[in-house]
Amino acid sequence: MRTRLHLKPGQRGTKRLSEKYGEQLVCVRYRYDDATKKRYKTVELIVDIAEWNPRVKTCTKSS
């Protein structure tokens, strides 16, 4: 299966999905399966937003 199109919200081909999912929509992908001759439309959505504090890496040098 291969991906031919990767569209951002607002681009042509995403209008109905943008209306349906609104700000949650991250991208739309069109994937093609040569074996079954089918096209799949997939969406990437934001389902949760939370605070995140990355850990600070400490470098320790051993002598």
Backbone as XML, in Angstrom:
<?xml version="1.0"?>
<chain id="A" units="angstrom">
  <residue number="1" name="MET">
    <atom name="N" x="0.849" y="-1.165" z="0.000"/>
    <atom name="CA" x="0.000" y="0.000" z="0.000"/>
    <atom name="C" x="0.896" y="1.230" z="0.000"/>
  </residue>
  <residue number="2" name="ARG">
    <atom name="N" x="0.511" y="2.202" z="-0.788"/>
    <atom name="CA" x="1.322" y="3.418" z="-0.877"/>
    <atom name="C" x="0.457" y="4.641" z="-0.618"/>
  </residue>
  <residue number="3" name="THR">
    <atom name="N" x="1.074" y="5.678" z="-0.110"/>
    <atom name="CA" x="0.391" y="6.939" z="0.152"/>
    <atom name="C" x="0.749" y="7.913" z="-0.952"/>
  </residue>
  <residue number="4" name="ARG">
    <atom name="N" x="-0.272" y="8.446" z="-1.628"/>
    <atom name="CA" x="-0.014" y="9.401" z="-2.702"/>
    <atom name="C" x="-0.243" y="10.834" z="-2.276"/>
  </residue>
  <residue number="5" name="LEU">
    <atom name="N" x="-1.236" y="11.064" z="-1.437"/>
    <atom name="CA" x="-1.546" y="12.433" z="-1.032"/>
    <atom name="C" x="-1.544" y="12.558" z="0.486"/>
  </residue>
  <residue number="6" name="HIS">
    <atom name="N" x="-1.015" y="13.663" z="0.947"/>
    <atom name="CA" x="-0.999" y="14.010" z="2.366"/>
    <atom name="C" x="-1.466" y="15.460" z="2.420"/>
  </residue>
  <residue number="7" name="LEU">
    <atom name="N" x="-2.718" y="15.675" z="2.834"/>
    <atom name="CA" x="-3.314" y="17.004" z="2.779"/>
    <atom name="C" x="-3.520" y="17.590" z="4.167"/>
  </residue>
  <residue number="8" name="LYS">
    <atom name="N" x="-3.311" y="18.891" z="4.273"/>
    <atom name="CA" x="-3.561" y="19.604" z="5.510"/>
    <atom name="C" x="-4.975" y="20.161" z="5.484"/>
  </residue>
  <residue number="9" name="PRO">
    <atom name="N" x="-5.588" y="20.389" z="6.662"/>
    <atom name="CA" x="-6.945" y="20.942" z="6.692"/>
    <atom name="C" x="-7.037" y="22.238" z="5.887"/>
  </residue>
  <residue number="10" name="GLY">
    <atom name="N" x="-8.108" y="22.371" z="5.133"/>
    <atom name="CA" x="-8.312" y="23.553" z="4.306"/>
    <atom name="C" x="-7.895" y="23.354" z="2.863"/>
  </residue>
  <residue number="11" name="GLN">
    <atom name="N" x="-7.056" y="22.340" z="2.615"/>
    <atom name="CA" x="-6.661" y="22.074" z="1.240"/>
    <atom name="C" x="-7.804" y="21.387" z="0.502"/>
  </residue>
  <residue number="12" name="ARG">
    <atom name="N" x="-7.753" y="21.448" z="-0.806"/>
    <atom name="CA" x="-8.771" y="20.815" z="-1.633"/>
    <atom name="C" x="-8.822" y="19.310" z="-1.328"/>
  </residue>
  <residue number="13" name="GLY">
    <atom name="N" x="-10.014" y="18.794" z="-1.081"/>
    <atom name="CA" x="-10.174" y="17.383" z="-0.743"/>
    <atom name="C" x="-10.371" y="17.150" z="0.746"/>
  </residue>
  <residue number="14" name="THR">
    <atom name="N" x="-10.375" y="18.231" z="1.529"/>
    <atom name="CA" x="-10.536" y="18.083" z="2.982"/>
    <atom name="C" x="-11.735" y="18.865" z="3.512"/>
  </residue>
  <residue number="15" name="LYS">
    <atom name="N" x="-12.504" y="19.484" z="2.646"/>
    <atom name="CA" x="-13.569" y="20.398" z="3.080"/>
    <atom name="C" x="-14.584" y="19.719" z="4.000"/>
  </residue>
  <residue number="16" name="ARG">
    <atom name="N" x="-15.174" y="18.600" z="3.571"/>
    <atom name="CA" x="-16.192" y="17.931" z="4.392"/>
    <atom name="C" x="-15.614" y="17.408" z="5.694"/>
  </residue>
  <residue number="17" name="LEU">
    <atom name="N" x="-14.386" y="16.905" z="5.636"/>
    <atom name="CA" x="-13.764" y="16.394" z="6.862"/>
    <atom name="C" x="-13.415" y="17.536" z="7.807"/>
  </residue>
  <residue number="18" name="SER">
    <atom name="N" x="-13.020" y="18.684" z="7.258"/>
    <atom name="CA" x="-12.751" y="19.857" z="8.093"/>
    <atom name="C" x="-14.032" y="20.328" z="8.776"/>
  </residue>
  <residue number="19" name="GLU">
    <atom name="N" x="-15.143" y="20.284" z="8.057"/>
    <atom name="CA" x="-16.426" y="20.660" z="8.650"/>
    <atom name="C" x="-16.841" y="19.679" z="9.742"/>
  </residue>
  <residue number="20" name="LYS">
    <atom name="N" x="-16.573" y="18.402" z="9.523"/>
    <atom name="CA" x="-16.971" y="17.357" z="10.468"/>
    <atom name="C" x="-16.124" y="17.371" z="11.735"/>
  </residue>
  <residue number="21" name="TYR">
    <atom name="N" x="-14.787" y="17.486" z="11.598"/>
    <atom name="CA" x="-13.875" y="17.353" z="12.732"/>
    <atom name="C" x="-13.333" y="18.679" z="13.256"/>
  </residue>
  <residue number="22" name="GLY">
    <atom name="N" x="-13.439" y="19.745" z="12.481"/>
    <atom name="CA" x="-13.005" y="21.066" z="12.934"/>
    <atom name="C" x="-11.521" y="21.131" z="13.264"/>
  </residue>
  <residue number="23" name="GLU">
    <atom name="N" x="-11.218" y="21.756" z="14.399"/>
    <atom name="CA" x="-9.823" y="21.970" z="14.819"/>
    <atom name="C" x="-9.102" y="20.682" z="15.189"/>
  </residue>
  <residue number="24" name="GLN">
    <atom name="N" x="-9.839" y="19.591" z="15.383"/>
    <atom name="CA" x="-9.215" y="18.310" z="15.743"/>
    <atom name="C" x="-8.492" y="17.668" z="14.566"/>
  </residue>
  <residue number="25" name="LEU">
    <atom name="N" x="-8.849" y="18.057" z="13.344"/>
    <atom name="CA" x="-8.265" y="17.450" z="12.150"/>
    <atom name="C" x="-6.828" y="17.912" z="11.955"/>
  </residue>
  <residue number="26" name="VAL">
    <atom name="N" x="-5.922" y="16.953" z="11.849"/>
    <atom name="CA" x="-4.499" y="17.243" z="11.636"/>
    <atom name="C" x="-4.147" y="17.075" z="10.163"/>
  </residue>
  <residue number="27" name="CYS">
    <atom name="N" x="-4.548" y="15.960" z="9.558"/>
    <atom name="CA" x="-4.264" y="15.741" z="8.144"/>
    <atom name="C" x="-5.170" y="14.659" z="7.577"/>
  </residue>
  <residue number="28" name="VAL">
    <atom name="N" x="-5.231" y="14.614" z="6.243"/>
    <atom name="CA" x="-5.976" y="13.599" z="5.512"/>
    <atom name="C" x="-4.983" y="12.924" z="4.581"/>
  </residue>
  <residue number="29" name="ARG">
    <atom name="N" x="-5.029" y="11.586" z="4.549"/>
    <atom name="CA" x="-4.133" y="10.838" z="3.660"/>
    <atom name="C" x="-4.968" y="9.961" z="2.730"/>
  </residue>
  <residue number="30" name="TYR">
    <atom name="N" x="-4.539" y="9.866" z="1.500"/>
    <atom name="CA" x="-5.130" y="8.946" z="0.548"/>
    <atom name="C" x="-4.105" y="7.853" z="0.298"/>
  </residue>
  <residue number="31" name="ARG">
    <atom name="N" x="-4.505" y="6.611" z="0.608"/>
    <atom name="CA" x="-3.606" y="5.468" z="0.437"/>
    <atom name="C" x="-4.181" y="4.548" z="-0.631"/>
  </residue>
  <residue number="32" name="TYR">
    <atom name="N" x="-3.323" y="3.960" z="-1.423"/>
    <atom name="CA" x="-3.745" y="3.132" z="-2.546"/>
    <atom name="C" x="-3.154" y="1.740" z="-2.418"/>
  </residue>
  <residue number="33" name="ASP">
    <atom name="N" x="-4.024" y="0.718" z="-2.587"/>
    <atom name="CA" x="-3.598" y="-0.676" z="-2.535"/>
    <atom name="C" x="-3.677" y="-1.244" z="-3.945"/>
  </residue>
  <residue number="34" name="ASP">
    <atom name="N" x="-2.520" y="-1.500" z="-4.540"/>
    <atom name="CA" x="-2.470" y="-2.007" z="-5.907"/>
    <atom name="C" x="-3.044" y="-3.414" z="-6.012"/>
  </residue>
  <residue number="35" name="ALA">
    <atom name="N" x="-2.873" y="-4.233" z="-4.983"/>
    <atom name="CA" x="-3.336" y="-5.618" z="-5.023"/>
    <atom name="C" x="-4.862" y="-5.704" z="-5.074"/>
  </residue>
  <residue number="36" name="THR">
    <atom name="N" x="-5.539" y="-4.897" z="-4.264"/>
    <atom name="CA" x="-7.008" y="-4.946" z="-4.223"/>
    <atom name="C" x="-7.663" y="-3.850" z="-5.056"/>
  </residue>
  <residue number="37" name="LYS">
    <atom name="N" x="-6.842" y="-2.956" z="-5.602"/>
    <atom name="CA" x="-7.319" y="-1.824" z="-6.398"/>
    <atom name="C" x="-8.332" y="-0.978" z="-5.622"/>
  </residue>
  <residue number="38" name="LYS">
    <atom name="N" x="-7.970" y="-0.671" z="-4.384"/>
    <atom name="CA" x="-8.822" y="0.155" z="-3.532"/>
    <atom name="C" x="-8.060" y="1.382" z="-3.058"/>
  </residue>
  <residue number="39" name="ARG">
    <atom name="N" x="-8.834" y="2.452" z="-2.832"/>
    <atom name="CA" x="-8.283" y="3.688" z="-2.278"/>
    <atom name="C" x="-8.865" y="3.856" z="-0.885"/>
  </residue>
  <residue number="40" name="TYR">
    <atom name="N" x="-8.002" y="4.191" z="0.074"/>
    <atom name="CA" x="-8.416" y="4.410" z="1.447"/>
    <atom name="C" x="-8.176" y="5.866" z="1.810"/>
  </residue>
  <residue number="41" name="LYS">
    <atom name="N" x="-9.178" y="6.492" z="2.392"/>
    <atom name="CA" x="-9.023" y="7.859" z="2.880"/>
    <atom name="C" x="-8.909" y="7.746" z="4.402"/>
  </residue>
  <residue number="42" name="THR">
    <atom name="N" x="-7.799" y="8.228" z="4.964"/>
    <atom name="CA" x="-7.592" y="8.168" z="6.407"/>
    <atom name="C" x="-7.440" y="9.584" z="6.950"/>
  </residue>
  <residue number="43" name="VAL">
    <atom name="N" x="-7.788" y="9.742" z="8.222"/>
    <atom name="CA" x="-7.640" y="11.042" z="8.868"/>
    <atom name="C" x="-6.821" y="10.885" z="10.136"/>
  </residue>
  <residue number="44" name="GLU">
    <atom name="N" x="-6.100" y="11.936" z="10.464"/>
    <atom name="CA" x="-5.367" y="11.996" z="11.725"/>
    <atom name="C" x="-6.046" y="13.076" z="12.556"/>
  </residue>
  <residue number="45" name="LEU">
    <atom name="N" x="-6.442" y="12.696" z="13.785"/>
    <atom name="CA" x="-7.175" y="13.601" z="14.661"/>
    <atom name="C" x="-6.455" y="13.804" z="15.977"/>
  </residue>
  <residue number="46" name="ILE">
    <atom name="N" x="-6.661" y="14.970" z="16.573"/>
    <atom name="CA" x="-6.207" y="15.228" z="17.939"/>
    <atom name="C" x="-7.344" y="14.794" z="18.846"/>
  </residue>
  <residue number="47" name="VAL">
    <atom name="N" x="-7.064" y="13.855" z="19.757"/>
    <atom name="CA" x="-8.102" y="13.369" z="20.659"/>
    <atom name="C" x="-7.883" y="13.808" z="22.101"/>
  </residue>
  <residue number="48" name="ASP">
    <atom name="N" x="-6.691" y="14.298" z="22.420"/>
    <atom name="CA" x="-6.414" y="14.741" z="23.783"/>
    <atom name="C" x="-5.272" y="15.749" z="23.758"/>
  </residue>
  <residue number="49" name="ILE">
    <atom name="N" x="-5.380" y="16.744" z="24.621"/>
    <atom name="CA" x="-4.312" y="17.723" z="24.785"/>
    <atom name="C" x="-4.009" y="17.783" z="26.274"/>
  </residue>
  <residue number="50" name="ALA">
    <atom name="N" x="-2.746" y="17.637" z="26.621"/>
    <atom name="CA" x="-2.346" y="17.652" z="28.026"/>
    <atom name="C" x="-1.009" y="18.370" z="28.165"/>
  </residue>
  <residue number="51" name="GLU">
    <atom name="N" x="-0.778" y="18.917" z="29.342"/>
    <atom name="CA" x="0.513" y="19.545" z="29.640"/>
    <atom name="C" x="1.594" y="18.483" z="29.635"/>
  </residue>
  <residue number="52" name="TRP">
    <atom name="N" x="2.786" y="18.886" z="29.214"/>
    <atom name="CA" x="3.906" y="17.966" z="29.174"/>
    <atom name="C" x="5.162" y="18.718" z="29.567"/>
  </residue>
  <residue number="53" name="ASN">
    <atom name="N" x="5.897" y="18.183" z="30.513"/>
    <atom name="CA" x="7.161" y="18.757" z="30.945"/>
    <atom name="C" x="8.269" y="17.752" z="30.638"/>
  </residue>
  <residue number="54" name="PRO">
    <atom name="N" x="9.083" y="18.025" z="29.635"/>
    <atom name="CA" x="10.138" y="17.075" z="29.278"/>
    <atom name="C" x="11.165" y="16.957" z="30.394"/>
  </residue>
  <residue number="55" name="ARG">
    <atom name="N" x="11.696" y="15.775" z="30.526"/>
    <atom name="CA" x="12.746" y="15.546" z="31.517"/>
    <atom name="C" x="14.037" y="16.187" z="31.028"/>
  </residue>
  <residue number="56" name="VAL">
    <atom name="N" x="14.791" y="16.695" z="31.959"/>
    <atom name="CA" x="16.075" y="17.277" z="31.623"/>
    <atom name="C" x="17.123" y="16.180" z="31.742"/>
  </residue>
  <residue number="57" name="LYS">
    <atom name="N" x="17.836" y="15.964" z="30.650"/>
    <atom name="CA" x="18.865" y="14.939" z="30.666"/>
    <atom name="C" x="20.104" y="15.493" z="31.358"/>
  </residue>
  <residue number="58" name="THR">
    <atom name="N" x="20.662" y="14.720" z="32.228"/>
    <atom name="CA" x="21.915" y="15.115" z="32.872"/>
    <atom name="C" x="23.027" y="14.233" z="32.357"/>
  </residue>
  <residue number="59" name="CYS">
    <atom name="N" x="24.089" y="14.871" z="31.995"/>
    <atom name="CA" x="25.235" y="14.131" z="31.488"/>
    <atom name="C" x="26.180" y="13.886" z="32.652"/>
  </residue>
  <residue number="60" name="THR">
    <atom name="N" x="26.488" y="12.642" z="32.888"/>
    <atom name="CA" x="27.453" y="12.308" z="33.934"/>
    <atom name="C" x="28.662" y="11.684" z="33.249"/>
  </residue>
  <residue number="61" name="LYS">
    <atom name="N" x="29.806" y="12.253" z="33.548"/>
    <atom name="CA" x="31.035" y="11.726" z="32.990"/>
    <atom name="C" x="31.728" y="10.918" z="34.075"/>
  </residue>
  <residue number="62" name="SER">
    <atom name="N" x="32.053" y="9.702" z="33.737"/>
    <atom name="CA" x="32.791" y="8.892" z="34.710"/>
    <atom name="C" x="34.273" y="8.976" z="34.377"/>
  </residue>
  <residue number="63" name="SER">
    <atom name="N" x="35.077" y="9.085" z="35.413"/>
    <atom name="CA" x="36.503" y="9.201" z="35.185"/>
    <atom name="C" x="37.243" y="7.976" z="35.601"/>
  </residue>
</chain>
